[in-house]
Amino acid sequence: MQPRLEDSLKYAARHYVPEQNLQVGLYDLDSNITQNPGLKNQKLILAVRARNNHNIFIPWNQPLTPQSELLSADVVKILERSINLTVNPLTNPEGGVRGGLVVLEDIRYQ
């Protein structure tokens, strides 16, 4: 995945990678409070596995998360999905790459 992102950002290459497995964690911020899981105001966050330790999850979109706030695998609900992945470069009018867009398409069959 990372080489495709780098290629897209460097050379404005578009990539399509079908049928990849994605595994993330879902963490209930209010898990220490007794609460009805059916409540609409439940506060859930997405967490991704740490690269160097698959028993640790990092809260999504929380830059520079201190070690003490990382989540252990036993407090997150593991979600596994089969996805199609598309990497699209974002370019300026002169053709220079300004960033990239990663599109994840859930391809669960029911």
Secondary structure, DSSP 8 states (H G I E B T S, - for coil): -HHHHHHHHHH---EEEEEEEEEEEEEETTTTS---TT-TT--EEEEEE-SS-TTEEEETT-TT--GGG-EEGGGSEEEEEEEEEEEEEEE-TTS-EEEEEEEEEE----
